[in-house]
Every structure is written in C-alpha cells, then in structure tokens.
Amino acid sequence: MNKRREQKEVRREQILNAGLDLFIRNGYQGTTTKEIGDSVGISQGLLFHYFGSKEEVYLELLNRAKTSMSVIGISEGEFAQPLEYLNGIVTSILDSFKTHPLSPKLLMLVAQTQIASNLPDTIKQVAKDLAASEGFESLVKEGQVKGVIRDGDPKALAGCFYSAIQGVAQTYVCFPDIPLPQSSWLVDILKK
C-alpha cells in the first residue's frame, strides 16, 4: 500500500473511532459531522472527503458491527452441542472485547440503533439485519429438546441471553476496570 493510501486509511479509522464514541454518547441525531471532524482535528469539509455524510459514517460502523457479529451465525452442526457452541460464541465475543477495543462499543451502537427513532431508512434497514437474539432462539429450542437448556419461552430466553452480552459490553466500555465475566457465567443463564 502506498503512503498516501495508508494515510487515508488511518484518517478514515480516526473518523470512524471518533464517530463511534460520539454516536454512543449522543445518538445519531445528537452528533454532527462538525463534532466528528473536530474530534480528529479536521474540518467538516475535509471529513466529507472521506465520507459523504454522517449517515455514511454510521452505516460503515454498523457494517463493521455486522461483520463482527457474523460469529453468531448458526449452522446445523452447532445444534449437536448447543451449550458448548453458545459458550464458544461468548468466549469469542469476550475475547474480541480485549483484542478489538471497538467491539463492545459497536455492540452498544447496535443496541442504540435498534431503539432509536428518527433514523434514516437505510440505517433502520441495516439495524433490522442485526437482531442477533433471533439466531440464539433456534439454539435455545434445540437445547430445550435435548434437555440441557431451561424450560421457558425460547424467544425470551434468547433475548435475556443476548441482553446479558450487551450489558457486559456496556459495562466494559463504561467501567473498564471491572473484569470481564467468564463465558460460562453468561451461558448459565440458559442452563437447565
């Protein structure tokens, strides 16, 4: 990669990091491109050289969240041992919090996006695709059939499980001195 392209990528990452911090603190409507630019020491006009709009910054962040959440994709093979698979997913997510500092912030952004109003339609559409708890529901059902996951509404149990993961993400961002839990503690929410 040539030096100019490398500098452009570094600047894009700075803009995305600043945008993410501002979006999770102020929401989409409460964040301006001027604030994002100011956070990285560039003008609003120069920011538009990297991203055409605030919406583009937000969509890029959501697409990164979507990519990082692809670990939650569930195939038929995972049904054999649902608790072990869920433990593996949680372990991967918690490990990503340590190795990729943006991961917990991206989870917070996803949660905020799913409840926010007055978002552009393009953002709302991407947010619909990020409903990760739906992926867990099929594993919960299979675990109930196998007798390893507690009885109860599978959708509610999956939502509770995913909410616990989101809560850990939020705690890790807000209180980084609190150690991350063991993955088994979160899986125990579902265990029979």
Backbone as CSV, one residue per row, in Angstrom:
resi,resn,N_x,N_y,N_z,CA_x,CA_y,CA_z,C_x,C_y,C_z
1,MET,0.856,-1.186,0.000,0.000,0.000,0.000,0.895,1.240,0.000
2,ASN,0.592,2.200,-0.881,1.438,3.387,-0.907,1.121,4.287,0.288
3,LYS,2.039,5.204,0.555,1.950,6.035,1.751,0.677,6.891,1.783
4,ARG,0.300,7.429,0.657,-0.896,8.291,0.593,-2.166,7.483,0.931
5,ARG,-2.276,6.300,0.357,-3.436,5.445,0.625,-3.445,5.009,2.092
6,GLU,-2.261,4.728,2.610,-2.151,4.337,4.016,-2.602,5.470,4.941
7,GLN,-2.188,6.692,4.629,-2.606,7.852,5.424,-4.116,8.046,5.353
8,LYS,-4.681,7.820,4.184,-6.135,7.955,4.018,-6.860,6.927,4.880
9,GLU,-6.365,5.694,4.912,-6.978,4.654,5.738,-6.873,4.983,7.224
10,VAL,-5.728,5.502,7.632,-5.548,5.901,9.040,-6.552,6.991,9.400
11,ARG,-6.707,7.965,8.521,-7.648,9.065,8.778,-9.083,8.548,8.827
12,ARG,-9.432,7.638,7.921,-10.787,7.049,7.944,-11.037,6.346,9.280
13,GLU,-10.048,5.610,9.759,-10.196,4.911,11.039,-10.356,5.908,12.179
14,GLN,-9.617,6.995,12.139,-9.756,8.025,13.171,-11.165,8.607,13.155
15,ILE,-11.682,8.864,11.977,-13.043,9.413,11.843,-14.056,8.410,12.375
16,LEU,-13.905,7.144,12.004,-14.839,6.121,12.476,-14.785,5.972,13.996
17,ASN,-13.589,5.966,14.565,-13.458,5.841,16.021,-14.102,7.017,16.742
18,ALA,-13.836,8.227,16.234,-14.435,9.422,16.845,-15.949,9.404,16.674
19,GLY,-16.405,9.036,15.483,-17.847,8.957,15.239,-18.510,7.957,16.158
20,LEU,-17.886,6.802,16.332,-18.455,5.782,17.214,-18.595,6.306,18.640
21,ASP,-17.546,6.927,19.149,-17.625,7.481,20.507,-18.743,8.512,20.632
22,LEU,-18.854,9.380,19.638,-19.897,10.412,19.690,-21.292,9.819,19.518
23,PHE,-21.438,8.867,18.618,-22.750,8.258,18.399,-23.242,7.515,19.641
24,ILE,-22.348,6.800,20.330,-22.834,6.064,21.507,-23.093,6.997,22.684
25,ARG,-22.463,8.162,22.690,-22.735,9.134,23.756,-23.934,10.019,23.446
26,ASN,-24.027,10.475,22.184,-25.019,11.487,21.833,-26.141,10.998,20.925
27,GLY,-26.042,9.779,20.415,-27.020,9.284,19.466,-26.767,9.836,18.077
28,TYR,-27.518,9.320,17.123,-27.355,9.758,15.733,-27.735,11.225,15.578
29,GLN,-28.920,11.583,16.064,-29.410,12.955,15.898,-28.563,13.960,16.674
30,GLY,-27.985,13.535,17.794,-27.213,14.444,18.637,-25.763,14.596,18.233
31,THR,-25.361,13.963,17.146,-23.975,14.029,16.676,-23.939,14.753,15.334
32,THR,-22.986,15.649,15.183,-22.840,16.370,13.918,-21.512,16.001,13.258
33,THR,-21.454,16.208,11.956,-20.191,15.960,11.254,-19.119,16.942,11.717
34,LYS,-19.517,18.130,12.117,-18.546,19.102,12.652,-17.903,18.556,13.924
35,GLU,-18.722,17.977,14.814,-18.172,17.400,16.044,-17.223,16.238,15.741
36,ILE,-17.591,15.417,14.774,-16.722,14.296,14.407,-15.394,14.834,13.882
37,GLY,-15.472,15.796,12.969,-14.255,16.402,12.428,-13.408,17.044,13.508
38,ASP,-14.048,17.810,14.392,-13.321,18.455,15.486,-12.605,17.429,16.362
39,SER,-13.237,16.275,16.569,-12.650,15.237,17.422,-11.340,14.681,16.869
40,VAL,-11.194,14.735,15.549,-9.955,14.225,14.944,-9.083,15.347,14.385
41,GLY,-9.470,16.586,14.645,-8.649,17.724,14.248,-8.698,18.052,12.769
42,ILE,-9.857,17.788,12.139,-10.011,18.146,10.727,-11.294,18.967,10.566
43,SER,-11.369,19.658,9.457,-12.571,20.449,9.190,-13.711,19.540,8.743
44,GLN,-14.901,20.075,8.831,-16.078,19.347,8.362,-15.939,19.062,6.868
45,GLY,-15.430,20.012,6.118,-15.243,19.824,4.682,-14.284,18.692,4.365
46,LEU,-13.195,18.585,5.129,-12.247,17.501,4.900,-12.860,16.151,5.281
47,LEU,-13.695,16.129,6.293,-14.377,14.887,6.661,-15.180,14.372,5.462
48,PHE,-15.801,15.285,4.728,-16.604,14.881,3.570,-15.741,14.329,2.426
49,HIS,-14.450,14.540,2.499,-13.540,13.916,1.532,-13.449,12.403,1.784
50,TYR,-13.642,12.018,3.050,-13.543,10.607,3.449,-14.896,9.908,3.488
51,PHE,-15.912,10.632,3.900,-17.279,10.107,3.995,-18.225,11.176,3.469
52,GLY,-19.174,10.763,2.640,-20.089,11.717,2.029,-21.096,12.342,2.976
53,SER,-21.308,11.696,4.136,-22.310,12.202,5.071,-22.136,11.523,6.433
54,LYS,-22.822,12.056,7.402,-22.860,11.437,8.730,-23.456,10.035,8.616
55,GLU,-24.464,9.909,7.770,-25.114,8.618,7.558,-24.109,7.572,7.064
56,GLU,-23.201,7.965,6.168,-22.184,7.030,5.668,-21.259,6.562,6.784
57,VAL,-20.894,7.461,7.682,-20.043,7.088,8.826,-20.784,6.061,9.671
58,TYR,-22.023,6.351,9.967,-22.840,5.469,10.818,-23.033,4.107,10.158
59,LEU,-23.326,4.111,8.864,-23.536,2.849,8.144,-22.259,2.013,8.111
60,GLU,-21.127,2.651,7.940,-19.860,1.915,7.955,-19.645,1.254,9.318
61,LEU,-19.981,1.966,10.373,-19.854,1.387,11.722,-20.809,0.205,11.893
62,LEU,-22.041,0.351,11.430,-22.998,-0.755,11.531,-22.549,-1.954,10.693
63,ASN,-21.981,-1.700,9.537,-21.483,-2.800,8.714,-20.323,-3.516,9.391
64,ARG,-19.494,-2.772,10.091,-18.416,-3.411,10.865,-18.999,-4.241,12.003
65,ALA,-20.039,-3.718,12.629,-20.700,-4.491,13.691,-21.282,-5.773,13.107
66,LYS,-21.876,-5.662,11.952,-22.468,-6.828,11.294,-21.393,-7.878,11.005
67,THR,-20.252,-7.433,10.535,-19.144,-8.345,10.257,-18.653,-8.998,11.544
68,SER,-18.503,-8.207,12.600,-18.005,-8.777,13.856,-19.032,-9.696,14.505
69,MET,-20.310,-9.475,14.214,-21.349,-10.330,14.787,-21.596,-11.578,13.953
70,SER,-20.888,-11.706,12.841,-21.090,-12.888,11.999,-20.701,-14.168,12.730
71,VAL,-19.948,-14.051,13.823,-19.611,-15.227,14.637,-20.878,-15.870,15.199
72,ILE,-21.956,-15.105,15.269,-23.200,-15.600,15.833,-23.971,-16.430,14.806
73,GLY,-23.537,-16.410,13.561,-24.202,-17.221,12.540,-24.219,-18.685,12.956
74,ILE,-25.352,-19.301,12.836,-25.535,-20.653,13.351,-25.855,-21.601,12.205
75,SER,-25.103,-22.687,12.129,-25.364,-23.698,11.111,-25.843,-24.975,11.795
76,GLU,-26.290,-25.911,11.008,-26.864,-27.151,11.537,-25.911,-27.886,12.488
77,GLY,-24.611,-27.832,12.235,-23.650,-28.549,13.062,-23.637,-28.108,14.519
78,GLU,-24.005,-26.871,14.770,-23.976,-26.346,16.132,-25.103,-26.896,17.007
79,PHE,-26.114,-27.487,16.400,-27.243,-27.985,17.176,-26.890,-29.211,18.005
80,ALA,-25.830,-29.907,17.663,-25.462,-31.124,18.389,-25.126,-30.818,19.845
81,GLN,-24.426,-29.738,20.085,-23.997,-29.353,21.431,-24.297,-27.863,21.656
82,PRO,-25.558,-27.496,21.850,-25.904,-26.063,21.904,-25.203,-25.284,23.008
83,LEU,-25.069,-25.859,24.206,-24.420,-25.112,25.294,-22.944,-24.879,25.003
84,GLU,-22.279,-25.883,24.458,-20.862,-25.729,24.130,-20.678,-24.689,23.033
85,TYR,-21.574,-24.714,22.063,-21.486,-23.735,20.984,-21.722,-22.320,21.525
86,LEU,-22.741,-22.153,22.355,-23.010,-20.834,22.943,-21.833,-20.368,23.783
87,ASN,-21.224,-21.277,24.522,-20.053,-20.917,25.316,-18.919,-20.451,24.403
88,GLY,-18.757,-21.107,23.268,-17.740,-20.698,22.306,-18.006,-19.320,21.730
89,ILE,-19.266,-19.044,21.431,-19.635,-17.722,20.916,-19.309,-16.655,21.957
90,VAL,-19.728,-16.891,23.199,-19.489,-15.892,24.242,-17.984,-15.705,24.463
91,THR,-17.245,-16.789,24.462,-15.795,-16.687,24.620,-15.199,-15.832,23.504
92,SER,-15.637,-16.050,22.267,-15.146,-15.250,21.133,-15.498,-13.775,21.305
93,ILE,-16.721,-13.513,21.733,-17.151,-12.123,21.910,-16.333,-11.446,23.010
94,LEU,-16.193,-12.108,24.142,-15.440,-11.517,25.254,-13.971,-11.341,24.888
95,ASP,-13.409,-12.290,24.178,-12.025,-12.147,23.713,-11.893,-10.952,22.776
96,SER,-12.906,-10.749,21.927,-12.847,-9.616,20.996,-12.885,-8.285,21.744
97,PHE,-13.541,-8.245,22.899,-13.559,-7.011,23.691,-12.138,-6.626,24.105
98,LYS,-11.318,-7.624,24.398,-9.942,-7.361,24.826,-9.026,-7.052,23.651
99,THR,-9.219,-7.740,22.546,-8.295,-7.592,21.423,-8.721,-6.512,20.430
100,HIS,-9.998,-6.204,20.367,-10.516,-5.180,19.464,-11.368,-4.210,20.277
101,PRO,-10.771,-3.145,20.777,-11.475,-2.228,21.681,-12.774,-1.648,21.137
102,LEU,-12.958,-1.659,19.824,-14.204,-1.126,19.268,-15.359,-2.109,19.392
103,SER,-15.087,-3.386,19.596,-16.142,-4.408,19.630,-17.254,-4.107,20.630
104,PRO,-16.939,-3.821,21.896,-18.050,-3.545,22.820,-18.799,-2.263,22.465
105,LYS,-18.086,-1.291,21.920,-18.747,-0.049,21.512,-19.679,-0.294,20.331
106,LEU,-19.257,-1.168,19.426,-20.117,-1.493,18.290,-21.388,-2.193,18.750
107,LEU,-21.278,-3.058,19.758,-22.485,-3.698,20.309,-23.415,-2.661,20.931
108,MET,-22.829,-1.673,21.602,-23.646,-0.594,22.169,-24.339,0.196,21.064
109,LEU,-23.620,0.453,19.981,-24.203,1.196,18.866,-25.368,0.424,18.252
110,VAL,-25.206,-0.881,18.113,-26.281,-1.717,17.567,-27.520,-1.625,18.450
111,ALA,-27.328,-1.754,19.758,-28.466,-1.682,20.688,-29.154,-0.322,20.583
112,GLN,-28.364,0.721,20.528,-28.926,2.068,20.429,-29.678,2.251,19.109
113,THR,-29.136,1.698,18.049,-29.761,1.818,16.736,-31.107,1.115,16.703
114,GLN,-31.204,-0.004,17.405,-32.445,-0.772,17.380,-33.584,-0.101,18.146
115,ILE,-33.260,0.836,19.024,-34.328,1.513,19.767,-34.509,2.973,19.385
116,ALA,-33.585,3.515,18.595,-33.636,4.941,18.262,-34.767,5.235,17.285
117,SER,-35.266,6.439,17.393,-36.268,6.903,16.427,-35.617,7.955,15.537
118,ASN,-36.301,8.331,14.506,-35.833,9.378,13.586,-34.505,9.051,12.910
119,LEU,-34.297,7.789,12.599,-33.099,7.402,11.859,-33.441,7.323,10.369
120,PRO,-32.459,7.582,9.511,-32.713,7.396,8.077,-33.097,5.944,7.789
121,ASP,-33.903,5.749,6.767,-34.389,4.407,6.420,-33.259,3.419,6.157
122,THR,-32.170,3.888,5.554,-31.053,2.972,5.272,-30.470,2.413,6.564
123,ILE,-30.392,3.229,7.580,-29.865,2.778,8.867,-30.860,1.831,9.533
124,LYS,-32.145,2.151,9.469,-33.166,1.271,10.053,-33.114,-0.117,9.429
125,GLN,-32.902,-0.178,8.118,-32.851,-1.465,7.427,-31.661,-2.295,7.898
126,VAL,-30.505,-1.681,8.025,-29.325,-2.407,8.498,-29.553,-2.873,9.930
127,ALA,-30.192,-2.040,10.739,-30.460,-2.404,12.136,-31.332,-3.653,12.232
128,LYS,-32.293,-3.795,11.331,-33.148,-4.985,11.333,-32.324,-6.251,11.114
129,ASP,-31.296,-6.148,10.292,-30.441,-7.296,9.987,-29.528,-7.671,11.156
130,LEU,-29.471,-6.834,12.171,-28.550,-7.066,13.280,-29.231,-7.607,14.535
131,ALA,-30.397,-8.168,14.388,-31.117,-8.727,15.543,-30.522,-10.087,15.891
132,ALA,-29.428,-10.078,16.631,-28.670,-11.300,16.920,-29.427,-12.279,17.801
133,SER,-30.315,-11.797,18.638,-31.009,-12.720,19.549,-31.835,-13.744,18.781
134,GLU,-32.252,-13.396,17.543,-33.015,-14.344,16.732,-32.187,-15.584,16.414
135,GLY,-30.890,-15.398,16.192,-30.016,-16.531,15.926,-29.892,-17.460,17.117
136,PHE,-29.953,-16.886,18.305,-29.843,-17.698,19.514,-31.111,-18.507,19.773
137,GLU,-32.235,-18.004,19.297,-33.512,-18.664,19.597,-33.534,-20.113,19.123
138,SER,-33.030,-20.376,17.927,-33.041,-21.758,17.420,-32.148,-22.663,18.259
139,LEU,-31.045,-22.127,18.757,-30.186,-22.930,19.636,-30.863,-23.210,20.971
140,VAL,-31.585,-22.229,21.477,-32.311,-22.425,22.734,-33.355,-23.530,22.550
141,LYS,-34.104,-23.472,21.469,-35.116,-24.502,21.208,-34.481,-25.882,21.158
142,GLU,-33.387,-26.008,20.442,-32.722,-27.307,20.315,-32.184,-27.773,21.671
143,GLY,-31.646,-26.838,22.432,-31.154,-27.189,23.767,-32.275,-27.640,24.687
144,GLN,-33.458,-27.059,24.517,-34.607,-27.486,25.309,-35.025,-28.903,24.919
145,VAL,-35.021,-29.196,23.627,-35.358,-30.542,23.161,-34.368,-31.558,23.732
146,LYS,-33.096,-31.188,23.790,-32.059,-32.083,24.308,-32.032,-32.124,25.840
147,GLY,-32.803,-31.239,26.485,-32.873,-31.236,27.940,-31.711,-30.541,28.637
148,VAL,-30.957,-29.707,27.899,-29.815,-29.028,28.523,-30.066,-27.542,28.764
149,ILE,-31.128,-27.004,28.166,-31.483,-25.597,28.365,-32.822,-25.530,29.077
150,ARG,-32.886,-24.620,30.025,-34.065,-24.492,30.884,-35.353,-24.323,30.088
151,ASP,-36.448,-24.701,30.716,-37.761,-24.509,30.117,-38.105,-23.025,30.120
152,GLY,-38.954,-22.640,29.203,-39.394,-21.254,29.093,-39.503,-20.864,27.641
153,ASP,-40.022,-19.698,27.419,-40.184,-19.196,26.062,-38.805,-19.019,25.423
154,PRO,-38.524,-19.720,24.321,-37.202,-19.638,23.691,-36.815,-18.221,23.263
155,LYS,-37.791,-17.472,22.780,-37.504,-16.099,22.355,-37.103,-15.242,23.561
156,ALA,-37.813,-15.418,24.666,-37.487,-14.655,25.878,-36.117,-15.057,26.422
157,LEU,-35.836,-16.346,26.432,-34.536,-16.813,26.914,-33.400,-16.303,26.025
158,ALA,-33.598,-16.356,24.704,-32.576,-15.852,23.774,-32.372,-14.356,23.969
159,GLY,-33.468,-13.627,24.157,-33.370,-12.189,24.394,-32.641,-11.876,25.687
160,CYS,-32.912,-12.646,26.723,-32.243,-12.466,28.011,-30.742,-12.725,27.866
161,PHE,-30.411,-13.788,27.166,-29.008,-14.153,26.949,-28.275,-13.057,26.177
162,TYR,-28.888,-12.592,25.085,-28.257,-11.550,24.287,-28.165,-10.239,25.076
163,SER,-29.177,-9.946,25.870,-29.147,-8.733,26.694,-28.000,-8.775,27.698
164,ALA,-27.731,-9.950,28.223,-26.610,-10.087,29.157,-25.290,-9.773,28.450
165,ILE,-25.140,-10.234,27.214,-23.922,-9.941,26.450,-23.806,-8.438,26.197
166,GLN,-24.934,-7.819,25.819,-24.920,-6.370,25.605,-24.583,-5.630,26.904
167,GLY,-25.123,-6.119,28.016,-24.831,-5.499,29.306,-23.356,-5.577,29.655
168,VAL,-22.737,-6.701,29.356,-21.301,-6.845,29.589,-20.532,-5.845,28.719
169,ALA,-20.948,-5.705,27.460,-20.298,-4.741,26.563,-20.391,-3.327,27.131
170,GLN,-21.581,-2.953,27.564,-21.770,-1.607,28.110,-20.945,-1.402,29.379
171,THR,-20.932,-2.386,30.248,-20.147,-2.283,31.475,-18.670,-2.152,31.151
172,TYR,-18.199,-2.919,30.174,-16.782,-2.885,29.798,-16.385,-1.522,29.237
173,VAL,-17.283,-0.889,28.487,-16.998,0.435,27.944,-17.040,1.492,29.049
174,CYS,-18.054,1.421,29.896,-18.248,2.454,30.922,-17.325,2.282,32.132
175,PHE,-17.012,1.047,32.463,-16.209,0.748,33.654,-15.115,-0.259,33.296
176,PRO,-14.092,0.189,32.560,-13.080,-0.750,32.072,-12.271,-1.443,33.173
177,ASP,-12.350,-0.944,34.397,-11.621,-1.590,35.494,-12.338,-2.830,36.024
178,ILE,-13.622,-2.993,35.673,-14.353,-4.187,36.097,-13.955,-5.324,35.170
179,PRO,-13.463,-6.418,35.732,-13.048,-7.531,34.862,-14.231,-8.138,34.105
180,LEU,-13.923,-8.686,32.947,-14.951,-9.378,32.168,-15.354,-10.668,32.880
181,PRO,-16.612,-11.060,32.748,-17.040,-12.315,33.374,-16.497,-13.515,32.596
182,GLN,-16.586,-14.659,33.210,-16.281,-15.893,32.494,-17.455,-16.171,31.560
183,SER,-17.167,-16.729,30.410,-18.233,-17.003,29.440,-19.271,-17.953,30.014
184,SER,-18.846,-18.885,30.851,-19.789,-19.856,31.416,-20.842,-19.186,32.292
185,TRP,-20.513,-18.048,32.889,-21.489,-17.346,33.718,-22.677,-16.898,32.869
186,LEU,-22.402,-16.447,31.649,-23.485,-15.999,30.769,-24.281,-17.189,30.236
187,VAL,-23.586,-18.251,29.904,-24.278,-19.454,29.410,-25.137,-20.061,30.496
188,ASP,-24.715,-19.913,31.750,-25.503,-20.458,32.867,-26.895,-19.843,32.954
189,ILE,-27.097,-18.685,32.348,-28.435,-18.085,32.290,-29.415,-19.052,31.632
190,LEU,-28.926,-19.810,30.664,-29.765,-20.710,29.879,-29.756,-22.147,30.397
191,LYS,-28.735,-22.492,31.127,-28.524,-23.889,31.508,-29.622,-24.411,32.419
192,LYS,-30.010,-25.648,32.170,-31.052,-26.292,32.981,-30.459,-26.745,34.304
